[in-house]
Amino acid sequence: MDRLEAMSLFVAAVEAGSLSAAGRRFGIPLATVSRKVSDLERHLKTRLLNRSTRQLTLTDAGHAYLAACHRILDEVGEAERTAAGEYSAPTGELIITAPIVFGRLHVLPVVTGFLAAYPDVAIRLMLADRITQLTEEHIDLAVRIGELPDSSLVATRIGSIRRVVCASPAYLAENGTPETPKDLAARSCITFEGLTAPAAWTFATGKTDFTVPIRSRLRVNTAEAAVDAAVAGVGMTRVLSYQITAAVRSGTLRTVLEAFEPQPWPVSLVHAGQGLLPVKLRAFLDFAAPRLKKRLVQATWQA
C-alpha cells in the first residue's frame, strides 16, 4: 500500500505541478509528500523529478515511470471497483462536470431524479465553464457544448444549442433593430469572455462564416451577468440559447439577426469509455440521455 501511495503522490505532484499541491489534494503535509517521493526514487535507484523553486520537471526515467504509474493505478482502481460490485450493480460515487448555467438549469434536475431512483449511488456535480480533463481529474462523465476534437473519448449527442444575439425590447426601441451584423458597429455590446471575443463576433451566411467588428461597452466573465446587463438595457449581447430561454419567453429579451446565426453547437455526454463501463455510469447514461434530450427540445424556441 505504501508503494501505491507513493506512486499516487508522484502522479499527483506531476499533474498539479508541485509537491505542495499534491499534499493538499491528499491532505498530507508537504514534508511527508517530499519524503515519500524521495523514498520512491531511492527504491528505484533513479531520479524521477528535477526540483526547483518554481516548478517540477520530469526526467527521462520519470516520463517512463509516470506512464507505468497511470497504467498500474488504473488497474488497481479497476480491481477495487470490481470487488466493490460496481460492475454488477449501480453503487459508489459518480463525478460529473457540466457548464455552470446548463448544469444548474438542466443537469441538476436530472441528477436529483437519478439519486432518487438509485439510492446506492452518490454524485459529485462539478459546475465549471472550462474544459476539464477527464482522466487527469478523475471525472466519470462530462457534458460538453461545442464541436468535439478527435480523441479516444466516447460521446453521446443529446441535442444542439444556438449562439444568439439579443437585447431588451426597450433598447431595440430606442436604438433600432439591426438588420445585418454590420449594423452592430453602431450599437453598444456586452461581451461574455467565455464565449465571445471583445472586438468581433462571428456570423454565417449559408456555410460561410464571417466576422464583424463590435463596440464592447461592457465585458463580463459569466453568462448570467451578460444576460442581466442586456435585460437592464445596457446593450446587445451574444450568449447560448438555453441561457435566455426564460427571458425570451417572459418578453424581457428579444433575439435579433437569426438569419445570420452560425451553425448550432452540439451538446454531448462524454466519458473515457476504456474497458467495461461501471454499472453506475451505464445506469446514469441510460437515465440522463433521454431526459436531457427532452429538456433541450422543451427549451427550444423560435423567435
C-alpha positions as CSV (number, residue, x, y, z in Angstrom):
1,M,0.0,0.0,0.0
2,D,2.9,2.4,0.8
3,R,4.3,1.9,-2.7
4,L,0.9,2.6,-4.2
5,E,0.5,5.7,-2.0
6,A,4.0,6.9,-3.2
7,M,3.0,6.3,-6.8
8,S,-0.2,8.2,-6.3
9,L,1.6,11.1,-4.7
10,F,4.2,11.2,-7.5
11,V,1.4,11.2,-10.2
12,A,-0.5,14.0,-8.3
13,A,2.6,16.1,-8.0
14,V,3.3,15.9,-11.7
15,E,-0.3,16.7,-12.6
16,A,-0.6,19.5,-10.1
17,G,2.9,20.9,-10.8
18,S,4.2,20.8,-7.3
19,L,4.6,18.6,-4.2
20,S,2.7,21.0,-2.1
21,A,-0.3,20.8,-4.4
22,A,-0.2,17.0,-4.3
23,G,-0.2,17.2,-0.5
24,R,-3.2,19.5,-0.5
25,R,-5.1,17.0,-2.7
26,F,-4.4,14.1,-0.4
27,G,-4.5,16.1,2.9
28,I,-0.8,15.2,3.6
29,P,1.9,17.6,4.8
30,L,4.5,18.8,2.3
31,A,7.3,17.2,4.2
32,T,5.6,13.8,4.1
33,V,5.0,14.1,0.3
34,S,8.6,15.1,-0.3
35,R,9.9,12.2,1.9
36,K,7.7,9.6,0.2
37,V,8.7,10.7,-3.3
38,S,12.4,10.7,-2.3
39,D,12.0,7.2,-0.8
40,L,10.4,6.1,-4.1
41,E,13.4,7.5,-6.0
42,R,15.8,5.7,-3.7
43,H,14.0,2.4,-4.1
44,L,14.1,2.8,-7.9
45,K,17.8,4.0,-7.8
46,T,17.0,6.8,-10.2
47,R,15.8,10.4,-10.1
48,L,12.2,10.9,-11.3
49,L,11.8,14.7,-10.8
50,N,14.0,17.7,-11.3
51,R,13.0,20.1,-8.5
52,S,13.4,23.8,-8.5
53,T,11.8,26.6,-6.5
54,R,9.5,27.4,-9.4
55,Q,8.5,24.0,-10.9
56,L,8.8,20.3,-11.2
57,T,10.0,18.7,-14.4
58,L,10.2,15.0,-15.3
59,T,13.5,13.3,-16.0
60,D,13.5,10.7,-18.9
61,A,13.1,8.0,-16.3
62,G,10.3,10.0,-14.7
63,H,8.4,10.2,-18.0
64,A,8.5,6.4,-18.4
65,Y,7.6,5.8,-14.8
66,L,4.7,8.2,-15.0
67,A,3.1,6.2,-17.8
68,A,3.6,2.9,-15.9
69,C,2.1,4.5,-12.8
70,H,-1.0,5.6,-14.7
71,R,-1.4,2.0,-16.0
72,I,-0.9,0.4,-12.6
73,L,-3.1,2.7,-10.7
74,D,-5.9,2.3,-13.3
75,E,-5.7,-1.4,-13.0
76,V,-5.8,-1.2,-9.2
77,G,-8.8,1.1,-9.4
78,E,-10.5,-1.3,-11.8
79,A,-9.9,-4.3,-9.5
80,E,-11.3,-2.3,-6.5
81,R,-14.4,-1.3,-8.4
82,T,-14.9,-4.9,-9.5
83,A,-14.5,-6.2,-5.9
84,A,-16.9,-3.5,-4.6
85,G,-19.5,-4.6,-7.1
86,E,-19.5,-1.5,-9.3
87,Y,-19.7,-3.8,-12.4
88,S,-22.7,-5.8,-11.1
89,A,-25.0,-3.2,-9.5
90,P,-25.2,0.6,-9.6
91,T,-23.2,1.7,-6.5
92,G,-20.4,4.1,-5.5
93,E,-19.7,7.7,-6.4
94,L,-20.0,9.3,-9.9
95,I,-18.1,12.5,-10.7
96,I,-19.9,14.6,-13.3
97,T,-19.0,18.0,-14.7
98,A,-21.0,20.5,-16.8
99,P,-21.1,24.2,-17.7
100,I,-22.4,26.3,-14.9
101,V,-25.7,27.6,-16.3
102,F,-26.5,24.5,-18.3
103,G,-25.6,22.3,-15.3
104,R,-27.9,24.3,-12.9
105,L,-30.8,24.5,-15.3
106,H,-30.8,21.1,-16.9
107,V,-28.2,18.6,-15.4
108,L,-29.0,19.2,-11.7
109,P,-32.8,18.3,-12.1
110,V,-31.8,15.1,-13.9
111,V,-29.2,14.3,-11.2
112,T,-31.8,14.7,-8.4
113,G,-34.1,12.3,-10.2
114,F,-31.3,9.8,-10.7
115,L,-30.4,9.9,-7.0
116,A,-34.0,9.2,-6.1
117,A,-34.0,6.2,-8.4
118,Y,-30.6,4.8,-7.4
119,P,-30.1,5.1,-3.6
120,D,-26.8,3.3,-3.6
121,V,-25.1,5.9,-5.9
122,A,-23.7,9.2,-4.8
123,I,-22.9,12.0,-7.2
124,R,-20.3,14.9,-7.1
125,L,-21.5,17.5,-9.6
126,M,-18.8,20.0,-10.6
127,L,-20.1,23.0,-12.5
128,A,-17.4,25.0,-14.3
129,D,-17.1,27.0,-17.6
130,R,-13.9,25.3,-18.7
131,I,-12.8,22.2,-20.4
132,T,-12.0,19.6,-17.8
133,Q,-9.5,16.7,-18.3
134,L,-11.5,13.6,-17.6
135,T,-8.6,11.2,-16.9
136,E,-6.4,13.6,-15.0
137,E,-9.2,15.0,-12.8
138,H,-10.8,11.5,-12.3
139,I,-14.1,12.6,-13.8
140,D,-16.6,9.9,-14.9
141,L,-18.7,12.0,-17.3
142,A,-18.7,15.5,-18.8
143,V,-21.4,17.5,-20.5
144,R,-19.7,19.3,-23.4
145,I,-21.2,22.1,-25.6
146,G,-19.4,22.5,-28.9
147,E,-17.6,20.5,-31.5
148,L,-15.5,17.8,-30.0
149,P,-11.9,17.2,-31.1
150,D,-10.9,13.8,-32.3
151,S,-9.9,11.7,-29.2
152,S,-10.3,8.4,-27.5
153,L,-13.3,9.8,-25.6
154,V,-16.8,8.3,-26.2
155,A,-19.5,10.9,-26.9
156,T,-23.3,10.6,-27.0
157,R,-25.0,13.5,-28.7
158,I,-28.1,14.8,-26.8
159,G,-29.0,17.9,-28.8
160,S,-27.8,21.2,-30.0
161,I,-27.5,24.8,-28.8
162,R,-27.8,28.1,-30.8
163,R,-25.5,31.1,-30.5
164,V,-27.8,34.0,-30.3
165,V,-27.7,37.8,-30.2
166,C,-30.3,39.5,-28.1
167,A,-31.3,42.8,-26.4
168,S,-34.1,44.2,-24.4
169,P,-37.2,45.5,-26.2
170,A,-36.6,48.9,-24.7
171,Y,-33.0,49.0,-26.1
172,L,-34.2,48.0,-29.5
173,A,-37.0,50.6,-29.5
174,E,-34.5,53.3,-28.6
175,N,-31.6,52.3,-30.9
176,G,-33.3,50.3,-33.7
177,T,-33.2,46.6,-34.5
178,P,-30.1,45.7,-36.5
179,E,-30.9,44.1,-39.9
180,T,-27.4,42.8,-40.7
181,P,-24.4,42.0,-38.5
182,K,-22.6,45.1,-39.8
183,D,-25.2,47.3,-38.0
184,L,-23.7,46.1,-34.7
185,A,-20.9,48.6,-35.2
186,A,-23.3,51.4,-34.2
187,R,-24.7,49.5,-31.2
188,S,-23.4,49.1,-27.6
189,C,-22.5,45.4,-27.0
190,I,-22.0,43.3,-23.9
191,T,-19.3,40.6,-24.3
192,F,-19.1,37.4,-22.3
193,E,-15.5,36.4,-22.1
194,G,-16.2,32.7,-22.0
195,L,-18.0,32.8,-25.4
196,T,-17.1,35.8,-27.5
197,A,-14.2,38.0,-28.4
198,P,-14.4,41.6,-27.2
199,A,-13.8,43.2,-30.6
200,A,-15.6,41.0,-33.1
201,W,-18.4,38.4,-33.4
202,T,-18.7,35.6,-35.9
203,F,-21.8,35.1,-38.1
204,A,-22.7,32.9,-41.1
205,T,-24.3,33.1,-44.4
206,G,-25.0,29.6,-45.6
207,K,-21.9,27.6,-44.7
208,T,-19.6,30.6,-44.9
209,D,-18.5,32.2,-41.6
210,F,-17.5,35.9,-41.4
211,T,-16.7,38.3,-38.5
212,V,-17.8,41.8,-37.9
213,P,-16.3,44.4,-35.5
214,I,-18.4,45.3,-32.5
215,R,-18.1,48.0,-29.8
216,S,-17.9,46.3,-26.4
217,R,-19.1,48.7,-23.7
218,L,-19.2,46.1,-21.0
219,R,-17.1,42.9,-20.6
220,V,-18.2,40.3,-18.1
221,N,-17.0,36.8,-17.2
222,T,-20.3,35.0,-16.7
223,A,-23.3,34.4,-18.9
224,E,-25.7,35.4,-16.1
225,A,-24.1,38.8,-15.9
226,A,-24.3,39.3,-19.7
227,V,-28.0,38.4,-19.7
228,D,-28.8,40.6,-16.7
229,A,-27.0,43.6,-18.3
230,A,-28.9,43.0,-21.6
231,V,-32.2,42.9,-19.7
232,A,-31.2,46.2,-18.0
233,G,-30.8,47.8,-21.4
234,V,-27.0,48.2,-21.4
235,G,-26.8,46.9,-25.0
236,M,-26.8,43.8,-27.1
237,T,-25.2,40.5,-26.1
238,R,-24.4,37.1,-27.5
239,V,-25.0,34.1,-25.4
240,L,-26.1,30.5,-25.8
241,S,-29.9,30.0,-26.5
242,Y,-30.6,28.0,-23.3
243,Q,-29.2,30.8,-21.2
244,I,-32.0,33.2,-22.2
245,T,-35.0,30.8,-22.7
246,A,-36.8,32.2,-19.7
247,A,-36.1,35.9,-20.6
248,V,-37.3,35.4,-24.2
249,R,-40.5,33.7,-23.0
250,S,-41.1,36.4,-20.5
251,G,-40.6,39.1,-23.1
252,T,-37.6,40.8,-21.3
253,L,-35.2,39.9,-24.1
254,R,-35.7,39.6,-27.9
255,T,-33.3,37.8,-30.3
256,V,-32.1,39.5,-33.5
257,L,-30.1,38.6,-36.6
258,E,-31.4,35.0,-36.5
259,A,-30.8,34.6,-40.3
260,F,-27.0,35.1,-39.6
261,E,-26.5,32.7,-36.7
262,P,-23.6,30.3,-37.0
263,Q,-24.3,26.6,-37.1
264,P,-25.7,25.3,-33.8
265,W,-23.2,23.7,-31.4
266,P,-23.8,20.0,-30.4
267,V,-24.4,19.0,-26.8
268,S,-22.8,15.7,-25.8
269,L,-22.3,13.4,-22.9
270,V,-18.6,12.4,-22.9
271,H,-16.7,9.7,-21.0
272,A,-13.4,7.9,-21.2
273,G,-15.1,4.6,-22.3
274,Q,-12.0,2.5,-21.6
275,G,-12.9,-1.1,-20.9
276,L,-16.0,-2.3,-19.2
277,L,-18.2,0.6,-18.0
278,P,-19.1,0.6,-14.3
279,V,-22.8,-0.1,-13.9
280,K,-23.3,3.2,-12.1
281,L,-22.1,5.1,-15.2
282,R,-24.1,3.0,-17.7
283,A,-27.2,3.5,-15.5
284,F,-26.7,7.3,-15.4
285,L,-26.2,7.4,-19.2
286,D,-29.3,5.4,-19.8
287,F,-31.2,7.6,-17.3
288,A,-29.9,11.0,-18.3
289,A,-29.6,10.9,-22.1
290,P,-33.3,10.8,-22.9
291,R,-34.2,13.2,-20.2
292,L,-31.6,15.8,-21.3
293,K,-32.7,15.4,-24.9
294,K,-36.3,16.1,-23.8
295,R,-35.2,19.1,-21.8
296,L,-33.3,20.6,-24.7
297,V,-36.3,20.2,-27.0
298,Q,-38.5,21.8,-24.5
299,A,-36.0,24.7,-24.1
300,T,-36.0,25.3,-27.8
301,W,-37.9,28.4,-29.0
302,Q,-38.1,30.2,-32.3
303,A,-38.0,33.9,-32.3
